[in-house]
Amino acid sequence: MSNSPLLAAYIHDQNNFLQVVIFQAEALKSYLLHDEAGSQELNKLFQALEGMRQMNRAALDDFSHTQEDRSVGMMAPDEVIRRTVALAKLCNSKDAQIKVNLSALEIGMPIPQIHLQQVLFNLLKNALEAVPDKKGNILVESSIQPHGGRDLAQPHGQALCITITDNGPGIPEMIRDQIFDCGVTSKAEGHGLGLYHARKIVNRYGGSITLCQSHVFGTRATLLWPMD
């Protein structure tokens, strides 16, 4: 049963995409008599379904013990970020402003696209849920750092750094030290699996993920992903 927490986390991520599907399906009801707008919303629904398909494939790869590099491909990091931000915008029911300031390498590098997308989607979804209605602001930034990872005493050569900053209320002080633990959540209807799973994936690749309070905004998530 050692895979049970991982299985639950995968199901949690699939539910994130299901929320996108449900949100867009509800939007379609308003466009039944407008072919052009209805077609646009339907395209969004197809994008969400494709995200679910990719995530299911990653889960099947893990459970069938296939080779690790099946989830790795050559892609510019910023392109993965752009795709994930576009997907997260599909469930932006609060009309939050999501801005990007990307300056990571534009050339292709071997990165686990599906797993990186899973982590980013979880962080973006948390930010979207935290920001206020109509006044939400989220900033996504990327850069290449000279080193990064869990072991600061023996840093990696280079690391992809991604930060996601929001203007939500921040992390409750009582759970700040346990925010990545399985089952810990600040949401009334949360399961405490999203951040737990995100850290599990990042640690798997020797990286790190941290959350901290921001004086200007609410919460800043910092992801360091080794490039070697």
C-alpha positions in Angstrom: 0.0 0.0 0.0 3.1 2.2 -0.2 1.8 3.8 -3.4 -1.5 4.8 -1.8 -0.5 8.4 -1.0 0.9 8.9 -4.5 -2.3 7.4 -6.1 -4.4 9.8 -4.0 -2.3 12.7 -5.1 -2.7 11.7 -8.8 -6.4 11.5 -8.3 -6.3 15.0 -6.7 -4.5 16.4 -9.7 -7.1 14.8 -12.0 -9.8 16.5 -10.0 -8.1 19.8 -10.7 -8.5 19.2 -14.4 -12.1 18.0 -13.8 -12.9 21.3 -12.2 -11.7 23.0 -15.4 -14.0 20.7 -17.4 -17.0 21.4 -15.2 -16.4 25.2 -15.2 -16.3 25.2 -19.0 -19.2 22.9 -19.4 -21.3 25.3 -17.3 -20.1 28.2 -19.5 -21.3 26.4 -22.5 -24.9 26.6 -21.3 -24.9 30.3 -21.9 -23.7 29.9 -25.5 -26.0 27.3 -26.9 -27.5 29.8 -29.3 -24.3 31.4 -30.3 -22.2 29.2 -32.5 -19.0 31.2 -32.5 -18.7 31.7 -28.8 -19.9 28.2 -28.1 -17.2 26.9 -30.4 -14.5 28.8 -28.5 -15.7 27.5 -25.2 -15.8 24.0 -26.6 -12.1 24.3 -27.7 -11.2 25.2 -24.1 -13.0 22.1 -22.9 -11.0 20.0 -25.3 -7.8 21.5 -24.0 -8.7 20.6 -20.4 -9.6 17.0 -21.5 -6.2 16.8 -23.2 -4.5 17.8 -19.9 -6.4 15.0 -18.1 -5.3 12.5 -20.8 -1.6 13.5 -20.4 -1.8 13.2 -16.6 -3.4 9.8 -16.8 -0.6 8.7 -19.1 2.0 9.9 -16.6 0.3 8.0 -13.8 0.1 4.8 -15.9 3.9 5.1 -16.7 4.7 5.3 -13.0 2.5 2.3 -12.0 3.8 0.1 -14.8 7.4 1.0 -13.9 8.3 2.2 -17.4 11.5 4.1 -18.0 11.8 7.5 -16.4 12.7 9.4 -19.6 9.2 8.7 -21.1 8.0 11.8 -19.3 11.1 13.9 -20.3 11.4 15.8 -23.6 13.2 18.7 -25.1 11.3 21.9 -24.6 12.1 25.4 -23.5 11.1 25.9 -19.9 9.2 29.1 -20.6 7.0 27.3 -23.1 6.0 24.8 -20.5 5.1 27.7 -18.2 3.1 29.4 -20.9 1.1 26.3 -21.6 0.4 25.7 -17.9 -0.7 29.3 -17.4 -3.0 29.1 -20.4 -4.5 26.0 -18.9 -4.9 27.6 -15.4 -6.7 30.5 -17.0 -9.5 28.2 -18.1 -10.7 27.9 -14.5 -10.1 31.5 -13.6 -13.6 32.2 -12.3 -12.5 35.2 -10.3 -11.3 37.2 -13.3 -7.9 37.4 -11.7 -5.1 39.1 -13.7 -2.3 36.6 -14.4 0.9 38.3 -15.6 4.1 36.5 -16.8 7.7 37.8 -16.8 9.7 34.9 -18.3 13.5 35.0 -18.8 14.5 31.4 -18.6 16.2 29.7 -21.5 14.3 29.7 -24.7 16.4 26.8 -26.1 15.3 23.3 -25.6 16.5 21.4 -22.5 15.5 18.0 -21.2 12.8 18.6 -18.6 9.9 16.4 -17.3 7.2 18.3 -19.1 4.2 16.5 -17.5 5.5 16.5 -14.0 6.6 20.2 -14.2 3.2 21.0 -15.5 1.6 19.2 -12.6 3.5 21.2 -10.0 2.9 24.5 -11.7 -0.8 23.9 -12.2 -1.2 23.0 -8.5 0.6 26.3 -7.5 -1.4 28.4 -9.9 -4.7 26.8 -8.9 -3.9 27.6 -5.2 -3.1 31.2 -6.1 -6.3 31.5 -8.1 -8.3 30.2 -5.2 -6.6 32.5 -2.7 -6.9 35.9 -4.5 -10.0 38.1 -4.0 -12.8 38.3 -6.6 -12.3 40.8 -9.4 -9.1 42.2 -7.7 -6.8 39.2 -7.9 -3.3 39.6 -9.2 -0.9 36.8 -9.9 2.7 37.2 -11.2 4.6 34.3 -12.7 8.3 34.8 -13.2 11.1 32.5 -14.5 14.9 32.7 -14.6 18.0 30.6 -14.6 19.9 30.6 -11.3 23.6 29.6 -10.9 22.6 26.8 -8.5 19.6 25.4 -6.7 18.2 22.3 -5.0 17.6 20.8 -1.6 21.3 20.4 -0.6 22.6 24.0 -0.4 25.9 22.7 0.8 26.5 20.9 -2.5 24.4 23.0 -5.0 23.7 22.0 -8.5 25.4 23.7 -11.4 22.2 25.6 -12.7 18.6 25.5 -11.8 15.4 26.7 -13.3 13.7 29.2 -10.9 10.0 29.8 -11.1 8.1 32.1 -8.7 4.4 32.5 -8.4 3.3 35.5 -6.3 -0.3 36.3 -5.4 -2.2 39.0 -3.5 -4.3 36.6 -1.4 -4.5 36.6 2.4 -1.3 34.5 2.8 -0.7 31.3 4.6 -2.2 30.9 8.1 0.5 31.1 10.7 -0.7 27.9 12.4 0.0 25.7 9.4 3.0 27.4 7.8 5.5 24.8 9.0 3.2 21.9 7.9 1.8 23.3 4.7 3.5 20.6 2.6 2.4 17.7 4.9 -0.2 15.3 3.6 -3.7 16.3 4.7 -2.8 19.8 5.8 -4.8 22.6 4.1 -6.1 26.1 4.7 -9.2 25.5 2.5 -12.6 24.6 4.0 -13.1 22.0 1.3 -9.5 21.1 0.6 -7.9 17.7 1.0 -4.3 18.7 1.6 -2.9 16.7 -1.3 -1.9 19.3 -3.9 1.2 20.8 -2.2 2.1 17.5 -0.7 2.2 15.9 -4.2 4.0 19.0 -5.7 6.8 18.7 -3.3 7.0 14.9 -3.8 7.5 15.4 -7.5 10.1 18.2 -7.1 12.1 16.3 -4.6 12.1 13.3 -7.0 14.2 15.5 -9.4 16.4 16.9 -6.7 14.8 20.3 -6.6 13.1 22.4 -3.9 9.8 24.2 -3.4 9.1 26.8 -0.8 6.2 29.1 0.2 6.6 32.3 2.1 4.8 35.5 2.9 5.3 38.5 0.7 5.2 42.0 2.0 3.8 43.3 -1.3 1.5 40.5 -2.1 0.1 37.6 -0.2 2.1 34.4 -0.9 5.2 33.7 -3.0 5.9 30.1 -4.2 9.5 29.5 -5.3 10.4 26.5 -7.3 14.0 25.5 -8.0 14.4 22.7 -10.6 18.0 21.5 -11.3 18.9 21.6 -15.0 21.6 18.9 -14.9 
